[in-house]
Amino acid sequence: MGKKKLIVIWPYRFRDFDWQRFELEYLSQHFEVHVHELIDALTPEFAAAYANQSERPEVKRFSSLKEWRREFKKFAKDSIVFTHIRPINFKSILICLTLQRNISKTVGFLLGGAVVPGELNQVRKYSLKSIIKYLYHFLRRNFLASAMPDYVAVAGTETEQRARRDFSKKVKLIRLGSFDYSQFLLGQKSVDLASNAVVYLDTGFPGFPRDEVLTGRTEIITANDWYPNLSKFFSFVESTLESRVDIAIHPKHLGRDHSPLFGQRTCLGGQTASLVSERTLVIATNSTAISFAICCDKPLILVWSFLIESGVDPRKKSFIQNFATETGSTIFNIDRTYTEQELRDAMVIDHAKRESYKRKYLTSRTDNKPNYQVLLDEVINIAD
């Protein structure tokens, strides 16, 4: 008798990075894995944000939903499905209904592991806006209940609250770690510090196409507004700490030439977790990979510019502010000058904030099980 099938339904460009963070190398020991990539059928314009894709034979790409449904039904019976599709528009509702009609168990994922933009710790206000928002979520989670997955994997108490708001009561919550937190658990080992080395967690902002391609938002801050003074700030860090700053490339943009943007500094892709674990300081804007700095207990500073601080890009401003608030980190404005003491003071870690961040955004588990093991124990065995 052959292995049971696991089908991953993915609405974006699927990369080797995604194979790793779904821990499919471990799950493939128990399942025959199939990945169905639907970006060309759903949002082909979003492909511009990706510089690489997986060439694994398990990954199949579909240009139409008709083509996908025909292929999916070949494997659907008694399969487990991991899905990142949520019922938010007509096409996605059709996909979700197809999944629910044809397979035994579906698992959705809310494992971002990061703060969200907007006001933190909002006090409930009974305004017209809040009432409309409440009614929207109430109607959505009830009228679309039949299109929702059987399980939703959540990471941290904040995500649990959001899942209870967005999903019907029939959906069972499974507590996992964020993708980055679980990767940290799998990769824990003694490391040698790269002496006098700092890492910057690049998000591609503003040099490369990013999620704005999908959302339709225009990038307000240009490369000329950002990179020259960012490079000057890196030079200040390098001279102050007698170090070098290396760049951790965002997984979407692996394959593009980054070094001209960063003053010819070393740019490394596919190594973010190990780079953070080996470095003495982490610099970031609003990267989800900040999780690795929390897990590895590394000093973290955040950066923005006068344009961001002034609110020209309010979404990015609130992202960075929220990361600073929740991690206890200091924000440096790359358009200003700072003293050595200001930098060294900012490298002091607020351990209480770090522990709070971990529980709110990374995991609410205490057993340190990696995600694949939790899924095997609490979802897949139940399905059997």
Rosetta blueprint (number, residue, H / E / L):
1 M L
2 G L
3 K L
4 K E
5 K E
6 L E
7 I E
8 V E
9 I E
10 W E
11 P L
12 Y L
13 R L
14 F L
15 R L
16 D H
17 F H
18 D H
19 W H
20 Q H
21 R H
22 F L
23 E L
24 L H
25 E H
26 Y H
27 L H
28 S L
29 Q L
30 H L
31 F E
32 E E
33 V E
34 H E
35 V E
36 H E
37 E E
38 L L
39 I H
40 D H
41 A H
42 L H
43 T L
44 P H
45 E H
46 F H
47 A H
48 A H
49 A H
50 Y L
51 A L
52 N L
53 Q L
54 S L
55 E L
56 R L
57 P L
58 E L
59 V E
60 K E
61 R E
62 F L
63 S L
64 S L
65 L H
66 K H
67 E H
68 W H
69 R H
70 R H
71 E H
72 F H
73 K H
74 K H
75 F H
76 A L
77 K L
78 D L
79 S L
80 I E
81 V E
82 F E
83 T E
84 H L
85 I L
86 R L
87 P L
88 I L
89 N L
90 F H
91 K H
92 S H
93 I H
94 L H
95 I H
96 C H
97 L H
98 T H
99 L H
100 Q H
101 R H
102 N H
103 I L
104 S L
105 K E
106 T E
107 V E
108 G E
109 F E
110 L E
111 L L
112 G L
113 G L
114 A L
115 V L
116 V L
117 P L
118 G L
119 E L
120 L L
121 N L
122 Q L
123 V L
124 R L
125 K L
126 Y L
127 S L
128 L H
129 K H
130 S H
131 I H
132 I H
133 K H
134 Y H
135 L H
136 Y H
137 H H
138 F H
139 L H
140 R H
141 R H
142 N H
143 F H
144 L L
145 A H
146 S H
147 A H
148 M L
149 P L
150 D L
151 Y E
152 V E
153 A E
154 V E
155 A L
156 G L
157 T H
158 E H
159 T H
160 E H
161 Q H
162 R H
163 A H
164 R H
165 R H
166 D H
167 F L
168 S L
169 K L
170 K L
171 V L
172 K E
173 L E
174 I E
175 R E
176 L L
177 G E
178 S L
179 F H
180 D H
181 Y H
182 S H
183 Q H
184 F H
185 L H
186 L H
187 G H
188 Q L
189 K L
190 S L
191 V L
192 D L
193 L L
194 A L
195 S L
196 N L
197 A E
198 V E
199 V E
200 Y E
201 L E
202 D L
203 T L
204 G L
205 F L
206 P L
207 G L
208 F L
209 P L
210 R L
211 D L
212 E H
213 V H
214 L H
215 T H
216 G L
217 R L
218 T L
219 E L
220 I L
221 I L
222 T L
223 A H
224 N H
225 D H
226 W H
227 Y H
228 P H
229 N H
230 L H
231 S H
232 K H
233 F H
234 F H
235 S H
236 F H
237 V H
238 E H
239 S H
240 T H
241 L H
242 E L
243 S L
244 R E
245 V E
246 D E
247 I E
248 A E
249 I L
250 H L
251 P H
252 K H
253 H H
254 L L
255 G L
256 R L
257 D L
258 H L
259 S H
260 P H
261 L H
262 F H
263 G L
264 Q L
265 R L
266 T L
267 C E
268 L E
269 G L
270 G L
271 Q L
272 T H
273 A H
274 S H
275 L H
276 V H
277 S H
278 E H
279 R L
280 T L
281 L E
282 V E
283 I E
284 A E
285 T L
286 N L
287 S L
288 T L
289 A L
290 I H
291 S H
292 F H
293 A H
294 I H
295 C H
296 C L
297 D L
298 K L
299 P L
300 L E
301 I E
302 L E
303 V E
304 W E
305 S L
306 F H
307 L H
308 I H
309 E H
310 S L
311 G L
312 V L
313 D L
314 P H
315 R H
316 K H
317 K H
318 S H
319 F H
320 I H
321 Q H
322 N H
323 F H
324 A H
325 T H
326 E H
327 T H
328 G L
329 S L
330 T E
331 I E
332 F E
333 N E
334 I L
335 D L
336 R L
337 T L
338 Y L
339 T L
340 E H
341 Q H
342 E H
343 L H
344 R H
345 D H
346 A H
347 M L
348 V L
349 I L
350 D L
351 H H
352 A H
353 K H
354 R H
355 E H
356 S H
357 Y H
358 K H
359 R H
360 K H
361 Y H
362 L H
363 T E
364 S L
365 R L
366 T L
367 D L
368 N L
369 K L
370 P L
371 N H
372 Y H
373 Q H
374 V H
375 L H
376 L H
377 D H
378 E H
379 V H
380 I H
381 N H
382 I H
383 A H
384 D L
